[in-house]
Amino acid sequence: MLHMVESFGVFYLIPSPVTVRRDDRGDVWLMGTLIVIVLLVVVAVVLVVVLVRERQNYRRDLQRLETLLEIGKDLNSAIRLRPLLKRIMDTATSLLSAQAASVLILDPVKQELFFELALGEKGTQLKEIRLKVGEGIAGWVAANGVPFITDDVREDPRFKKSISEKIDYQNKAMMCVPIFWEGQTLGVLQVINKSDGGAFSKAELDLLVDIAAQVAVALKNAQAHEDFYRGYSGVLQALAGFIDARSSRYAGHSRRVAALAQRIARFMGFEDDELDLVNMAALAHDIGKVELAAGLLERYPELSPAEMAVYRRHPAAGALLIPENASTQVVRQIIGYHHEWWDGSGYPEGRKGEEVPLAAYIVGIANAFDELQMAGVSAKKAAEELRKTAGVLYHPRVTEALLWCLAEPPADRNQAG
């Protein structure tokens, strides 16, 4: 309500005070309270949504870290490329819920990609296919070094339909990432089709990029191992021949031990990279004898206590003669412990039971078998003699494996160990 007031001949309009009734005050307070409550609820809901998303992101990142750590363990425990790549890709396909996965390696001379590993029902057929750099999705990724993701690859003009038609496989969702090493493209890694028919996410693409970095390490490690093995095994064979030649009695001994040790290890389920190490160690198992006088070798085992003490130092001396690095650590252990026995009565340290690497028992029993044959004992009798040592001198499972190898069991027989 307005009031007219005259002041010095000027009129002013002054609003009259608004009077709020007692009942209206309660309504205003109630309305304000409701607004505050609604705002608090909205804030609470927003916080819950944020927390849920953060928890999901945390779980995703934790799973991603666990996957990479698991792959890292594989990188440290295996050297041969194919079984290592299979373990990596098995982990990736499981985590990404993908139907198929493959690793394509770049042939730098021909500038072609070939399938080093292909998982899934059509994996065998894919190994026959090669792609030029720039050809198809994989070739495009190799040429450009850029990760690729799509919900339906069939709609992409770069997609090479002839490959799907050739192997009779329908591609849909796909991720493909380059494999880099020090700025050089080594190949590409790709996964195809979600198991539920859905699409891959950006977070899954990021994970695949991280896995590709691990695959690059695997490729380089495998190449380094292959180069080392080819070069070093040749050196060890020559050295083994030199050591065996010092005594007519030991002619060919190291090669025979290596051959039998590999048979036993393969029978027990050792993988290719482990078989390489067993072979290297078996060839060099007597390398420490280079420090012994030739006459002492000819008279063994008819030695004096002092001479026997010197002789028993050869495993440890041999281990020290092998250069120490990541590839030879296991070889050094096998050489150093191949005369240790299950009951602790062996040498040079008196280790027993599981304190001795399984591969050392394998080389040890192969050595013992050949020693018996060099002494004129028949293979059958030597096998019987070693059967008696199971659980005393040699690991029971290693002894069993030796006997099966000597008896040439059926191929479908369950392997020991």
C-alpha positions as CSV (number, residue, x, y, z in Angstrom):
1,M,0.0,0.0,0.0
2,L,1.4,3.4,-1.0
3,H,1.2,6.7,1.0
4,M,1.6,10.2,-0.6
5,V,3.8,12.6,1.4
6,E,4.4,16.3,0.7
7,S,7.8,17.7,1.5
8,F,8.8,21.2,0.4
9,G,6.2,21.1,-2.3
10,V,7.4,17.7,-3.6
11,F,5.3,14.6,-3.3
12,Y,6.9,11.2,-2.6
13,L,5.3,7.8,-2.9
14,I,6.4,5.7,0.1
15,P,5.4,2.1,0.3
16,S,3.7,1.2,3.4
17,P,5.3,-1.6,5.6
18,V,4.2,-5.1,4.7
19,T,2.8,-6.9,7.6
20,V,3.3,-10.7,7.6
21,R,0.8,-12.6,9.5
22,R,1.9,-15.1,12.1
23,D,0.5,-18.0,10.0
24,D,2.4,-16.8,6.9
25,R,5.7,-16.8,8.7
26,G,5.3,-20.5,9.4
27,D,4.7,-21.2,5.7
28,V,7.8,-19.3,4.6
29,W,10.0,-21.1,7.1
30,L,8.6,-24.5,6.0
31,M,9.2,-23.6,2.3
32,G,12.7,-22.6,3.1
33,T,13.3,-25.8,5.0
34,L,12.0,-27.9,2.2
35,I,14.2,-26.1,-0.3
36,V,17.3,-26.8,1.9
37,I,16.3,-30.4,2.3
38,V,15.9,-30.8,-1.5
39,L,19.3,-29.2,-2.1
40,L,20.9,-31.5,0.4
41,V,19.3,-34.6,-1.2
42,V,20.5,-33.4,-4.6
43,V,24.0,-32.9,-3.3
44,A,23.9,-36.3,-1.6
45,V,22.8,-38.0,-4.8
46,V,25.6,-36.3,-6.8
47,L,28.1,-37.3,-4.2
48,V,26.9,-40.9,-4.3
49,V,27.1,-41.0,-8.1
50,V,30.6,-39.5,-8.0
51,L,31.7,-42.0,-5.4
52,V,30.3,-44.9,-7.4
53,R,32.1,-43.8,-10.5
54,E,35.3,-43.3,-8.6
55,R,35.0,-46.8,-7.1
56,Q,34.4,-48.2,-10.6
57,N,37.4,-46.3,-11.9
58,Y,39.4,-47.6,-8.9
59,R,38.4,-51.2,-9.5
60,R,39.2,-50.8,-13.2
61,D,42.6,-49.2,-12.5
62,L,43.4,-51.9,-9.9
63,Q,42.4,-54.7,-12.3
64,R,44.6,-53.0,-15.0
65,L,47.5,-52.8,-12.6
66,E,47.1,-56.4,-11.5
67,T,47.0,-57.5,-15.1
68,L,50.2,-55.6,-16.0
69,L,52.0,-57.0,-12.9
70,E,50.9,-60.5,-13.8
71,I,52.3,-60.0,-17.3
72,G,55.5,-58.6,-15.8
73,K,55.9,-61.8,-13.8
74,D,55.7,-63.8,-17.0
75,L,58.3,-61.6,-18.6
76,N,60.7,-62.4,-15.8
77,S,59.9,-66.1,-15.7
78,A,59.9,-67.1,-19.4
79,I,62.1,-66.3,-22.3
80,R,60.8,-68.3,-25.3
81,L,58.5,-66.0,-27.3
82,R,55.6,-68.2,-28.4
83,P,54.6,-69.6,-24.9
84,L,55.1,-66.1,-23.4
85,L,53.0,-64.4,-26.0
86,K,50.3,-67.0,-25.5
87,R,50.2,-66.4,-21.8
88,I,50.0,-62.6,-22.3
89,M,47.3,-62.8,-24.8
90,D,45.3,-65.3,-22.8
91,T,45.3,-62.8,-20.0
92,A,44.3,-60.0,-22.3
93,T,41.4,-61.8,-24.0
94,S,40.1,-62.9,-20.6
95,L,40.2,-59.4,-19.1
96,L,38.8,-57.7,-22.2
97,S,36.2,-60.4,-22.8
98,A,37.3,-60.7,-26.4
99,Q,36.6,-63.7,-28.6
100,A,39.9,-63.6,-30.5
101,A,43.3,-61.9,-30.3
102,S,46.4,-61.9,-32.4
103,V,50.0,-60.6,-32.5
104,L,51.3,-59.6,-35.9
105,I,55.1,-59.1,-36.3
106,L,56.6,-56.7,-38.8
107,D,59.1,-58.2,-41.3
108,P,61.3,-55.1,-41.8
109,V,62.8,-56.4,-45.0
110,K,59.6,-57.3,-46.8
111,Q,57.5,-54.6,-45.0
112,E,54.9,-57.2,-44.3
113,L,53.0,-58.2,-41.2
114,F,52.6,-61.9,-40.3
115,F,50.6,-63.6,-37.5
116,E,53.1,-64.7,-34.9
117,L,50.2,-65.7,-32.6
118,A,46.5,-65.9,-33.3
119,L,44.1,-67.0,-30.6
120,G,40.5,-68.1,-31.3
121,E,38.8,-70.6,-33.5
122,K,40.3,-69.3,-36.7
123,G,43.8,-68.9,-35.4
124,T,45.5,-71.6,-37.4
125,Q,44.1,-70.2,-40.7
126,L,45.3,-66.7,-39.9
127,K,48.9,-67.8,-39.7
128,E,49.0,-68.3,-43.4
129,I,48.1,-64.7,-44.1
130,R,50.5,-61.8,-44.6
131,L,49.6,-58.1,-44.9
132,K,51.5,-55.3,-46.5
133,V,52.2,-52.3,-44.3
134,G,49.3,-49.9,-44.8
135,E,47.0,-52.8,-45.9
136,G,43.9,-53.4,-43.8
137,I,43.3,-52.1,-40.2
138,A,46.5,-53.8,-38.9
139,G,48.6,-52.5,-41.7
140,W,47.2,-49.0,-41.3
141,V,48.0,-49.1,-37.5
142,A,51.6,-50.3,-38.3
143,A,52.1,-47.6,-40.9
144,N,50.7,-44.7,-38.8
145,G,51.5,-45.9,-35.2
146,V,48.1,-44.9,-34.0
147,P,45.7,-47.0,-31.8
148,F,42.4,-48.0,-33.5
149,I,39.0,-48.8,-32.0
150,T,35.6,-49.2,-33.5
151,D,32.2,-50.7,-32.7
152,D,31.8,-52.2,-36.2
153,V,34.9,-52.6,-38.3
154,R,32.8,-53.6,-41.3
155,E,31.8,-49.9,-41.7
156,D,35.4,-48.7,-41.9
157,P,36.8,-48.3,-45.5
158,R,40.2,-49.5,-44.3
159,F,38.8,-52.9,-43.3
160,K,40.1,-55.8,-45.5
161,K,37.0,-58.0,-46.0
162,S,38.8,-60.6,-48.0
163,I,40.5,-61.9,-44.8
164,S,37.2,-62.4,-43.0
165,E,35.7,-64.1,-46.1
166,K,38.7,-66.4,-46.5
167,I,38.6,-67.7,-42.9
168,D,34.8,-67.4,-42.7
169,Y,34.8,-65.2,-39.6
170,Q,32.6,-62.2,-38.9
171,N,34.5,-59.3,-37.4
172,K,32.6,-56.5,-35.6
173,A,34.1,-54.7,-32.6
174,M,37.9,-54.3,-32.9
175,M,40.8,-52.8,-31.2
176,C,44.3,-52.6,-32.8
177,V,47.4,-51.0,-31.3
178,P,51.0,-50.7,-32.4
179,I,53.9,-52.5,-30.7
180,F,56.7,-50.0,-30.2
181,W,60.3,-50.3,-29.0
182,E,62.4,-47.2,-28.8
183,G,60.5,-45.5,-31.6
184,Q,60.5,-48.5,-33.9
185,T,57.3,-50.4,-34.8
186,L,57.7,-54.1,-34.2
187,G,54.2,-55.1,-35.0
188,V,50.6,-54.7,-33.9
189,L,48.3,-56.3,-31.3
190,Q,44.6,-56.7,-32.0
191,V,41.6,-58.1,-30.2
192,I,38.3,-58.8,-32.0
193,N,34.6,-59.0,-30.9
194,K,33.4,-58.7,-27.4
195,S,32.0,-62.0,-26.0
196,D,28.7,-60.3,-25.2
197,G,28.4,-58.7,-28.6
198,G,29.0,-55.2,-27.2
199,A,31.7,-52.5,-27.9
200,F,35.2,-52.0,-26.5
201,S,35.7,-48.9,-24.3
202,K,38.3,-46.2,-24.3
203,A,39.6,-47.6,-20.9
204,E,40.0,-51.0,-22.6
205,L,41.9,-49.5,-25.4
206,D,44.3,-47.8,-22.9
207,L,44.8,-51.2,-21.3
208,L,45.6,-52.8,-24.7
209,V,48.2,-50.1,-25.3
210,D,49.9,-50.9,-22.0
211,I,49.8,-54.6,-22.8
212,A,51.4,-53.9,-26.2
213,A,54.3,-52.2,-24.4
214,Q,54.8,-55.5,-22.4
215,V,54.7,-57.5,-25.6
216,A,57.5,-55.2,-27.0
217,V,59.6,-56.2,-24.0
218,A,58.8,-59.9,-24.6
219,L,59.8,-59.6,-28.3
220,K,63.1,-58.0,-27.4
221,N,63.9,-60.4,-24.5
222,A,63.1,-63.4,-26.7
223,Q,65.4,-62.1,-29.4
224,A,68.2,-61.4,-26.9
225,H,67.7,-65.0,-25.6
226,E,67.8,-66.5,-29.0
227,D,71.0,-64.6,-29.9
228,F,72.6,-65.6,-26.6
229,Y,71.6,-69.2,-26.8
230,R,72.8,-69.7,-30.3
231,G,76.1,-68.1,-29.6
232,Y,76.8,-69.4,-26.1
233,S,75.6,-73.0,-26.6
234,G,78.1,-73.3,-29.5
235,V,80.9,-72.1,-27.1
236,L,79.7,-74.6,-24.4
237,Q,79.7,-77.5,-26.9
238,A,83.3,-76.7,-27.9
239,L,84.3,-76.4,-24.3
240,A,82.6,-79.6,-23.3
241,G,84.4,-81.4,-26.1
242,F,87.7,-80.1,-24.8
243,I,87.0,-81.2,-21.3
244,D,85.8,-84.7,-22.3
245,A,88.9,-85.1,-24.5
246,R,91.2,-84.6,-21.5
247,S,90.3,-88.2,-20.5
248,S,89.6,-91.1,-23.0
249,R,87.2,-92.4,-20.5
250,Y,85.0,-89.3,-20.8
251,A,84.9,-89.0,-24.6
252,G,81.4,-87.8,-25.6
253,H,80.2,-87.8,-21.9
254,S,78.9,-84.2,-21.8
255,R,76.8,-84.5,-25.0
256,R,75.3,-87.8,-23.8
257,V,74.4,-86.3,-20.5
258,A,72.8,-83.3,-22.2
259,A,70.8,-85.4,-24.6
260,L,69.4,-87.6,-21.7
261,A,68.8,-84.6,-19.4
262,Q,66.7,-82.9,-22.1
263,R,64.7,-86.1,-22.6
264,I,63.9,-86.3,-18.9
265,A,63.1,-82.6,-18.7
266,R,60.8,-82.7,-21.7
267,F,59.0,-85.8,-20.3
268,M,58.5,-83.8,-17.0
269,G,56.8,-81.0,-18.9
270,F,59.7,-78.4,-19.1
271,E,59.0,-75.7,-21.6
272,D,61.3,-74.8,-24.5
273,D,63.1,-72.0,-22.8
274,E,63.7,-74.3,-19.7
275,L,65.0,-77.1,-22.0
276,D,67.5,-74.7,-23.5
277,L,68.9,-73.9,-20.0
278,V,69.0,-77.6,-19.1
279,N,70.9,-78.4,-22.3
280,M,73.4,-75.6,-21.6
281,A,74.0,-76.6,-18.0
282,A,74.3,-80.3,-19.0
283,L,76.9,-79.5,-21.6
284,A,78.9,-77.5,-19.1
285,H,78.2,-79.6,-16.0
286,D,81.8,-80.7,-15.8
287,I,83.4,-77.4,-16.8
288,G,84.9,-77.1,-13.3
289,K,87.1,-80.2,-14.0
290,V,89.3,-77.9,-16.2
291,E,91.1,-77.1,-12.9
292,L,91.8,-80.7,-12.1
293,A,94.9,-82.7,-13.2
294,A,94.2,-85.1,-16.0
295,G,95.7,-88.0,-14.0
296,L,93.2,-87.4,-11.2
297,L,90.3,-87.7,-13.7
298,E,91.7,-91.0,-15.0
299,R,92.0,-92.5,-11.5
300,Y,88.5,-91.3,-10.3
301,P,86.9,-92.7,-8.1
302,E,90.0,-94.4,-6.7
303,L,91.3,-91.2,-5.0
304,S,92.8,-90.3,-1.7
305,P,90.7,-88.3,0.8
306,A,92.7,-85.2,-0.1
307,E,92.3,-85.8,-3.8
308,M,88.5,-86.5,-3.4
309,A,88.1,-83.2,-1.5
310,V,89.7,-81.4,-4.5
311,Y,87.6,-83.3,-6.9
312,R,84.4,-82.4,-5.1
313,R,85.0,-78.7,-5.6
314,H,84.5,-79.0,-9.3
315,P,80.7,-78.2,-9.3
316,A,81.1,-74.9,-7.4
317,A,84.2,-74.1,-9.5
318,G,82.3,-74.8,-12.7
319,A,79.4,-72.5,-11.7
320,L,81.9,-69.6,-11.1
321,L,83.3,-70.1,-14.6
322,I,79.9,-69.3,-16.2
323,P,79.5,-65.5,-16.7
324,E,76.8,-64.2,-14.4
325,N,73.8,-62.5,-16.0
326,A,70.0,-62.9,-16.2
327,S,70.2,-65.7,-18.8
328,T,72.9,-67.8,-17.0
329,Q,71.7,-67.6,-13.4
330,V,69.7,-70.9,-13.7
331,V,72.6,-72.5,-15.6
332,R,75.0,-71.6,-12.8
333,Q,72.7,-73.1,-10.2
334,I,72.3,-76.4,-12.1
335,I,76.0,-76.8,-12.6
336,G,76.7,-75.9,-8.9
337,Y,74.2,-78.3,-7.5
338,H,74.1,-81.3,-9.9
339,H,76.0,-83.4,-7.3
340,E,73.7,-82.5,-4.4
341,W,71.6,-85.4,-3.2
342,W,68.0,-85.7,-1.9
343,D,69.2,-86.8,1.6
344,G,71.7,-84.1,2.0
345,S,74.8,-86.3,1.6
346,G,75.9,-84.8,-1.7
347,Y,78.4,-82.0,-2.4
348,P,79.6,-79.3,-2.4
349,E,77.1,-77.7,0.0
350,G,75.2,-80.6,1.4
351,R,71.8,-79.3,0.3
352,K,68.8,-81.6,0.4
353,G,65.3,-82.1,-0.8
354,E,63.6,-79.2,-2.4
355,E,66.6,-76.9,-1.6
356,V,68.1,-78.3,-4.8
357,P,66.5,-77.1,-8.2
358,L,64.7,-79.8,-10.0
359,A,66.8,-79.3,-13.1
360,A,70.0,-80.0,-11.1
361,Y,68.6,-83.4,-10.1
362,I,67.8,-84.1,-13.7
363,V,71.3,-83.3,-14.9
364,G,72.7,-85.2,-11.8
365,I,70.8,-88.4,-12.6
366,A,71.6,-88.2,-16.3
367,N,75.3,-87.8,-15.3
368,A,75.0,-90.8,-12.9
369,F,73.5,-93.0,-15.6
370,D,76.2,-92.2,-18.1
371,E,78.9,-92.7,-15.5
372,L,77.5,-96.2,-14.8
373,Q,77.5,-97.0,-18.5
374,M,81.1,-95.8,-18.9
375,A,82.0,-98.2,-16.1
376,G,80.6,-101.0,-18.2
377,V,77.2,-101.4,-16.5
378,S,74.4,-102.2,-18.9
379,A,71.5,-99.8,-19.4
380,K,69.1,-102.2,-17.7
381,K,71.2,-102.7,-14.7
382,A,72.1,-99.0,-14.4
383,A,68.4,-98.2,-14.4
384,E,67.8,-100.7,-11.6
385,E,70.7,-99.3,-9.6
386,L,69.3,-95.8,-9.9
387,R,65.8,-97.0,-9.1
388,K,67.1,-97.9,-5.6
389,T,68.3,-94.3,-5.1
390,A,64.9,-92.7,-5.5
391,G,64.2,-90.5,-2.5
392,V,67.8,-91.1,-1.2
393,L,70.1,-89.6,-3.8
394,Y,67.7,-88.2,-6.4
395,H,64.3,-86.6,-6.5
396,P,61.7,-89.4,-6.6
397,R,59.9,-87.8,-9.6
398,V,63.1,-87.4,-11.5
399,T,64.1,-91.0,-11.0
400,E,60.6,-92.1,-12.2
401,A,60.9,-89.9,-15.2
402,L,64.4,-91.3,-16.0
403,L,63.0,-94.9,-15.9
404,W,60.1,-94.0,-18.1
405,C,62.4,-92.4,-20.6
406,L,64.7,-95.4,-20.7
407,A,61.8,-97.7,-21.1
408,E,60.3,-95.6,-23.9
409,P,56.7,-95.5,-22.5
410,P,53.7,-95.0,-24.8
411,A,53.3,-91.4,-26.1
412,D,49.9,-91.1,-24.5
413,R,51.2,-92.0,-21.1
414,N,50.7,-89.3,-18.4
415,Q,53.9,-87.5,-17.9
416,A,55.6,-87.6,-14.5
417,G,55.5,-84.5,-12.3
